[in-house]
Amino acid sequence: MAKVFTISVPPVLGRKPRQRTSDPRYVEGQRLLVEAMRYLAQTDRIQHRPAIELLSEHVRTKFRSTDSPLG
């Protein structure tokens, strides 16, 4: 069995958390993926189900919850 070593890092006190700014590229990418899922669902939902699931998983895991493709 391998041993796991952890090196503790003390927190830096007084440092303010970084403000998140919205990046229009993320929102645009999310919007394009949603449009692609809509198109695939309209053409043939059963045949394109694996592709829709893949895109859906990507949208859920790669984008921040504060980004919205709706505006």
KOLGU-4560 file (N, C-alpha, C; in nm, 3 decimals, padded with zeros to 5 digits):
<recs>
<n_xx: 00.085 n_yy: -00.118 n_zz: 00.000 ca_xx: 00.000 ca_yy: 00.000 ca_zz: 00.000 c_xx: 00.089 c_yy: 00.124 c_zz: 00.000 mol: A seq: 1 type: MET>
<n_xx: 00.049 n_yy: 00.218 n_zz: -00.078 ca_xx: 00.123 ca_yy: 00.344 ca_zz: -00.084 c_xx: 00.077 c_yy: 00.435 c_zz: 00.028 mol: A seq: 2 type: ALA>
<n_xx: 00.168 n_yy: 00.513 n_zz: 00.078 ca_xx: 00.134 ca_yy: 00.610 ca_zz: 00.181 c_xx: 00.098 c_yy: 00.743 c_zz: 00.115 mol: A seq: 3 type: LYS>
<n_xx: 00.002 n_yy: 00.809 n_zz: 00.172 ca_xx: -00.040 ca_yy: 00.938 ca_zz: 00.119 c_xx: 00.011 c_yy: 01.046 c_zz: 00.212 mol: A seq: 4 type: VAL>
<n_xx: 00.086 n_yy: 01.138 n_zz: 00.156 ca_xx: 00.138 ca_yy: 01.249 ca_zz: 00.232 c_xx: 00.062 c_yy: 01.375 c_zz: 00.195 mol: A seq: 5 type: PHE>
<n_xx: 00.023 n_yy: 01.450 n_zz: 00.293 ca_xx: -00.042 ca_yy: 01.578 ca_zz: 00.267 c_xx: 00.043 c_yy: 01.688 c_zz: 00.326 mol: A seq: 6 type: THR>
<n_xx: 00.059 n_yy: 01.791 n_zz: 00.249 ca_xx: 00.131 ca_yy: 01.908 ca_zz: 00.296 c_xx: 00.026 c_yy: 02.015 c_zz: 00.319 mol: A seq: 7 type: ILE>
<n_xx: 00.005 n_yy: 02.048 n_zz: 00.445 ca_xx: -00.098 ca_yy: 02.146 ca_zz: 00.475 c_xx: -00.051 c_yy: 02.285 c_zz: 00.437 mol: A seq: 8 type: SER>
<n_xx: -00.143 n_yy: 02.362 n_zz: 00.382 ca_xx: -00.115 ca_yy: 02.500 ca_zz: 00.343 c_xx: -00.203 c_yy: 02.589 c_zz: 00.427 mol: A seq: 9 type: VAL>
<n_xx: -00.143 n_yy: 02.674 n_zz: 00.507 ca_xx: -00.226 ca_yy: 02.762 ca_zz: 00.590 c_xx: -00.299 c_yy: 02.863 c_zz: 00.502 mol: A seq: 10 type: PRO>
<n_xx: -00.423 n_yy: 02.895 n_zz: 00.536 ca_xx: -00.498 ca_yy: 02.992 ca_zz: 00.456 c_xx: -00.440 c_yy: 03.132 c_zz: 00.470 mol: A seq: 11 type: PRO>
<n_xx: -00.448 n_yy: 03.209 n_zz: 00.364 ca_xx: -00.403 ca_yy: 03.347 ca_zz: 00.368 c_xx: -00.518 c_yy: 03.431 c_zz: 00.422 mol: A seq: 12 type: VAL>
<n_xx: -00.499 n_yy: 03.486 n_zz: 00.538 ca_xx: -00.604 ca_yy: 03.564 ca_zz: 00.601 c_xx: -00.606 c_yy: 03.705 c_zz: 00.544 mol: A seq: 13 type: LEU>
<n_xx: -00.724 n_yy: 03.759 n_zz: 00.530 ca_xx: -00.737 ca_yy: 03.896 ca_zz: 00.480 c_xx: -00.747 c_yy: 03.905 c_zz: 00.329 mol: A seq: 14 type: GLY>
<n_xx: -00.731 n_yy: 03.794 n_zz: 00.260 ca_xx: -00.741 ca_yy: 03.797 ca_zz: 00.114 c_xx: -00.887 c_yy: 03.785 c_zz: 00.074 mol: A seq: 15 type: ARG>
<n_xx: -00.933 n_yy: 03.877 n_zz: -00.006 ca_xx: -01.072 ca_yy: 03.876 ca_zz: -00.049 c_xx: -01.090 c_yy: 03.776 c_zz: -00.163 mol: A seq: 16 type: LYS>
<n_xx: -01.204 n_yy: 03.707 n_zz: -00.165 ca_xx: -01.228 ca_yy: 03.615 ca_zz: -00.276 c_xx: -01.243 c_yy: 03.692 c_zz: -00.407 mol: A seq: 17 type: PRO>
<n_xx: -01.199 n_yy: 03.629 n_zz: -00.514 ca_xx: -01.202 ca_yy: 03.692 ca_zz: -00.645 c_xx: -01.345 c_yy: 03.702 c_zz: -00.695 mol: A seq: 18 type: ARG>
<n_xx: -01.382 n_yy: 03.818 n_zz: -00.747 ca_xx: -01.515 ca_yy: 03.837 ca_zz: -00.804 c_xx: -01.523 c_yy: 03.769 c_zz: -00.939 mol: A seq: 19 type: GLN>
<n_xx: -01.632 n_yy: 03.697 n_zz: -00.963 ca_xx: -01.653 ca_yy: 03.635 ca_zz: -01.093 c_xx: -01.719 c_yy: 03.737 c_zz: -01.186 mol: A seq: 20 type: ARG>
<n_xx: -01.667 n_yy: 03.744 n_zz: -01.304 ca_xx: -01.728 ca_yy: 03.830 ca_zz: -01.404 c_xx: -01.784 c_yy: 03.740 c_zz: -01.514 mol: A seq: 21 type: THR>
<n_xx: -01.894 n_yy: 03.780 n_zz: -01.570 ca_xx: -01.953 ca_yy: 03.697 ca_zz: -01.675 c_xx: -01.873 c_yy: 03.715 c_zz: -01.804 mol: A seq: 22 type: SER>
<n_xx: -01.849 n_yy: 03.607 n_zz: -01.870 ca_xx: -01.776 ca_yy: 03.608 ca_zz: -01.995 c_xx: -01.876 c_yy: 03.574 c_zz: -02.105 mol: A seq: 23 type: ASP>
<n_xx: -01.898 n_yy: 03.663 n_zz: -02.200 ca_xx: -01.998 ca_yy: 03.636 ca_zz: -02.304 c_xx: -01.967 c_yy: 03.511 c_zz: -02.386 mol: A seq: 24 type: PRO>
<n_xx: -01.842 n_yy: 03.470 n_zz: -02.393 ca_xx: -01.808 ca_yy: 03.349 ca_zz: -02.469 c_xx: -01.868 c_yy: 03.225 c_zz: -02.405 mol: A seq: 25 type: ARG>
<n_xx: -01.868 n_yy: 03.218 n_zz: -02.271 ca_xx: -01.928 ca_yy: 03.104 ca_zz: -02.202 c_xx: -02.078 c_yy: 03.098 c_zz: -02.228 mol: A seq: 26 type: TYR>
<n_xx: -02.142 n_yy: 03.213 n_zz: -02.218 ca_xx: -02.287 ca_yy: 03.218 ca_zz: -02.237 c_xx: -02.321 c_yy: 03.183 c_zz: -02.382 mol: A seq: 27 type: VAL>
<n_xx: -02.244 n_yy: 03.234 n_zz: -02.477 ca_xx: -02.268 ca_yy: 03.203 ca_zz: -02.618 c_xx: -02.245 c_yy: 03.055 c_zz: -02.646 mol: A seq: 28 type: GLU>
<n_xx: -02.143 n_yy: 02.997 n_zz: -02.588 ca_xx: -02.118 ca_yy: 02.854 ca_zz: -02.606 c_xx: -02.230 c_yy: 02.770 c_zz: -02.548 mol: A seq: 29 type: GLY>
<n_xx: -02.279 n_yy: 02.810 n_zz: -02.434 ca_xx: -02.390 ca_yy: 02.738 ca_zz: -02.372 c_xx: -02.516 c_yy: 02.749 c_zz: -02.458 mol: A seq: 30 type: GLN>
<n_xx: -02.541 n_yy: 02.867 n_zz: -02.513 ca_xx: -02.657 ca_yy: 02.887 ca_zz: -02.599 c_xx: -02.649 c_yy: 02.800 c_zz: -02.724 mol: A seq: 31 type: ARG>
<n_xx: -02.530 n_yy: 02.792 n_zz: -02.784 ca_xx: -02.513 ca_yy: 02.710 ca_zz: -02.904 c_xx: -02.536 c_yy: 02.561 c_zz: -02.874 mol: A seq: 32 type: LEU>
<n_xx: -02.490 n_yy: 02.516 n_zz: -02.759 ca_xx: -02.512 ca_yy: 02.376 ca_zz: -02.724 c_xx: -02.659 c_yy: 02.346 c_zz: -02.702 mol: A seq: 33 type: LEU>
<n_xx: -02.731 n_yy: 02.440 n_zz: -02.640 ca_xx: -02.875 ca_yy: 02.422 ca_zz: -02.619 c_xx: -02.947 c_yy: 02.421 c_zz: -02.753 mol: A seq: 34 type: VAL>
<n_xx: -02.909 n_yy: 02.508 n_zz: -02.845 ca_xx: -02.969 ca_yy: 02.510 ca_zz: -02.978 c_xx: -02.941 c_yy: 02.378 c_zz: -03.052 mol: A seq: 35 type: GLU>
<n_xx: -02.821 n_yy: 02.323 n_zz: -03.037 ca_xx: -02.788 ca_yy: 02.196 ca_zz: -03.100 c_xx: -02.874 c_yy: 02.084 c_zz: -03.044 mol: A seq: 36 type: ALA>
<n_xx: -02.895 n_yy: 02.083 n_zz: -02.913 ca_xx: -02.981 ca_yy: 01.981 ca_zz: -02.853 c_xx: -03.124 c_yy: 01.993 c_zz: -02.902 mol: A seq: 37 type: MET>
<n_xx: -03.173 n_yy: 02.117 n_zz: -02.915 ca_xx: -03.308 ca_yy: 02.138 ca_zz: -02.968 c_xx: -03.321 c_yy: 02.085 c_zz: -03.110 mol: A seq: 38 type: ARG>
<n_xx: -03.222 n_yy: 02.116 n_zz: -03.193 ca_xx: -03.225 ca_yy: 02.072 ca_zz: -03.333 c_xx: -03.225 c_yy: 01.919 c_zz: -03.341 mol: A seq: 39 type: TYR>
<n_xx: -03.139 n_yy: 01.856 n_zz: -03.263 ca_xx: -03.132 ca_yy: 01.709 ca_zz: -03.264 c_xx: -03.263 c_yy: 01.648 c_zz: -03.215 mol: A seq: 40 type: LEU>
<n_xx: -03.324 n_yy: 01.709 n_zz: -03.116 ca_xx: -03.449 ca_yy: 01.656 ca_zz: -03.063 c_xx: -03.563 c_yy: 01.673 c_zz: -03.163 mol: A seq: 41 type: ALA>
<n_xx: -03.560 n_yy: 01.779 n_zz: -03.242 ca_xx: -03.667 ca_yy: 01.802 ca_zz: -03.339 c_xx: -03.656 c_yy: 01.709 c_zz: -03.459 mol: A seq: 42 type: GLN>
<n_xx: -03.533 n_yy: 01.677 n_zz: -03.501 ca_xx: -03.517 ca_yy: 01.595 ca_zz: -03.621 c_xx: -03.551 c_yy: 01.448 c_zz: -03.594 mol: A seq: 43 type: THR>
<n_xx: -03.483 n_yy: 01.387 n_zz: -03.496 ca_xx: -03.512 ca_yy: 01.248 ca_zz: -03.462 c_xx: -03.465 c_yy: 01.224 c_zz: -03.319 mol: A seq: 44 type: ASP>
<n_xx: -03.556 n_yy: 01.237 n_zz: -03.227 ca_xx: -03.524 ca_yy: 01.231 ca_zz: -03.084 c_xx: -03.466 c_yy: 01.095 c_zz: -03.044 mol: A seq: 45 type: ARG>
<n_xx: -03.522 n_yy: 00.986 n_zz: -03.095 ca_xx: -03.479 ca_yy: 00.852 ca_zz: -03.056 c_xx: -03.339 c_yy: 00.822 c_zz: -03.109 mol: A seq: 46 type: ILE>
<n_xx: -03.315 n_yy: 00.851 n_zz: -03.234 ca_xx: -03.185 ca_yy: 00.820 ca_zz: -03.295 c_xx: -03.074 c_yy: 00.908 c_zz: -03.237 mol: A seq: 47 type: GLN>
<n_xx: -03.105 n_yy: 01.033 n_zz: -03.205 ca_xx: -03.003 ca_yy: 01.126 ca_zz: -03.157 c_xx: -02.992 c_yy: 01.132 c_zz: -03.005 mol: A seq: 48 type: HIS>
<n_xx: -03.058 n_yy: 01.041 n_zz: -02.937 ca_xx: -03.057 ca_yy: 01.043 ca_zz: -02.789 c_xx: -02.916 c_yy: 01.040 c_zz: -02.729 mol: A seq: 49 type: ARG>
<n_xx: -02.824 n_yy: 00.954 n_zz: -02.777 ca_xx: -02.688 ca_yy: 00.956 ca_zz: -02.718 c_xx: -02.618 c_yy: 01.091 c_zz: -02.736 mol: A seq: 50 type: PRO>
<n_xx: -02.637 n_yy: 01.154 n_zz: -02.851 ca_xx: -02.574 ca_yy: 01.284 ca_zz: -02.873 c_xx: -02.635 c_yy: 01.390 c_zz: -02.783 mol: A seq: 51 type: ALA>
<n_xx: -02.766 n_yy: 01.387 n_zz: -02.766 ca_xx: -02.833 ca_yy: 01.483 ca_zz: -02.679 c_xx: -02.786 c_yy: 01.464 c_zz: -02.534 mol: A seq: 52 type: ILE>
<n_xx: -02.773 n_yy: 01.340 n_zz: -02.490 ca_xx: -02.725 ca_yy: 01.314 ca_zz: -02.354 c_xx: -02.583 c_yy: 01.363 c_zz: -02.335 mol: A seq: 53 type: GLU>
<n_xx: -02.498 n_yy: 01.345 n_zz: -02.436 ca_xx: -02.360 ca_yy: 01.392 ca_zz: -02.428 c_xx: -02.355 c_yy: 01.545 c_zz: -02.416 mol: A seq: 54 type: LEU>
<n_xx: -02.432 n_yy: 01.613 n_zz: -02.500 ca_xx: -02.435 ca_yy: 01.759 ca_zz: -02.494 c_xx: -02.493 c_yy: 01.807 c_zz: -02.362 mol: A seq: 55 type: LEU>
<n_xx: -02.595 n_yy: 01.740 n_zz: -02.315 ca_xx: -02.658 ca_yy: 01.777 ca_zz: -02.188 c_xx: -02.560 c_yy: 01.763 c_zz: -02.073 mol: A seq: 56 type: SER>
<n_xx: -02.485 n_yy: 01.655 n_zz: -02.072 ca_xx: -02.384 ca_yy: 01.634 ca_zz: -01.966 c_xx: -02.278 c_yy: 01.743 c_zz: -01.973 mol: A seq: 57 type: GLU>
<n_xx: -02.239 n_yy: 01.782 n_zz: -02.093 ca_xx: -02.138 ca_yy: 01.887 ca_zz: -02.109 c_xx: -02.190 c_yy: 02.019 c_zz: -02.055 mol: A seq: 58 type: HIS>
<n_xx: -02.315 n_yy: 02.053 n_zz: -02.086 ca_xx: -02.373 ca_yy: 02.178 ca_zz: -02.037 c_xx: -02.381 c_yy: 02.177 c_zz: -01.885 mol: A seq: 59 type: VAL>
<n_xx: -02.419 n_yy: 02.063 n_zz: -01.827 ca_xx: -02.434 ca_yy: 02.057 ca_zz: -01.681 c_xx: -02.302 c_yy: 02.063 c_zz: -01.608 mol: A seq: 60 type: ARG>
<n_xx: -02.194 n_yy: 02.012 n_zz: -01.667 ca_xx: -02.069 ca_yy: 02.003 ca_zz: -01.593 c_xx: -01.967 c_yy: 02.110 c_zz: -01.630 mol: A seq: 61 type: THR>
<n_xx: -01.977 n_yy: 02.170 n_zz: -01.745 ca_xx: -01.872 ca_yy: 02.262 ca_zz: -01.789 c_xx: -01.906 c_yy: 02.410 c_zz: -01.773 mol: A seq: 62 type: LYS>
<n_xx: -02.028 n_yy: 02.440 n_zz: -01.739 ca_xx: -02.067 ca_yy: 02.580 ca_zz: -01.728 c_xx: -02.106 c_yy: 02.615 c_zz: -01.586 mol: A seq: 63 type: PHE>
<n_xx: -02.084 n_yy: 02.740 n_zz: -01.551 ca_xx: -02.122 ca_yy: 02.787 ca_zz: -01.418 c_xx: -02.272 c_yy: 02.803 c_zz: -01.413 mol: A seq: 64 type: ARG>
<n_xx: -02.328 n_yy: 02.783 n_zz: -01.296 ca_xx: -02.473 ca_yy: 02.795 ca_zz: -01.280 c_xx: -02.520 c_yy: 02.939 c_zz: -01.294 mol: A seq: 65 type: SER>
<n_xx: -02.429 n_yy: 03.035 n_zz: -01.283 ca_xx: -02.471 ca_yy: 03.175 ca_zz: -01.295 c_xx: -02.479 c_yy: 03.219 c_zz: -01.440 mol: A seq: 66 type: THR>
<n_xx: -02.419 n_yy: 03.144 n_zz: -01.532 ca_xx: -02.427 ca_yy: 03.177 ca_zz: -01.673 c_xx: -02.562 c_yy: 03.130 c_zz: -01.726 mol: A seq: 67 type: ASP>
<n_xx: -02.622 n_yy: 03.210 n_zz: -01.810 ca_xx: -02.752 ca_yy: 03.173 ca_zz: -01.865 c_xx: -02.755 c_yy: 03.202 c_zz: -02.014 mol: A seq: 68 type: SER>
<n_xx: -02.799 n_yy: 03.104 n_zz: -02.095 ca_xx: -02.806 ca_yy: 03.131 ca_zz: -02.239 c_xx: -02.925 c_yy: 03.218 c_zz: -02.276 mol: A seq: 69 type: PRO>
<n_xx: -03.010 n_yy: 03.250 n_zz: -02.178 ca_xx: -03.130 ca_yy: 03.327 ca_zz: -02.208 c_xx: -03.108 c_yy: 03.477 c_zz: -02.206 mol: A seq: 70 type: LEU>
<n_xx: -02.991 n_yy: 03.519 n_zz: -02.165 ca_xx: -02.967 ca_yy: 03.663 ca_zz: -02.172 c_xx: -02.909 c_yy: 03.715 c_zz: -02.051 mol: A seq: 71 type: GLY>
</recs>
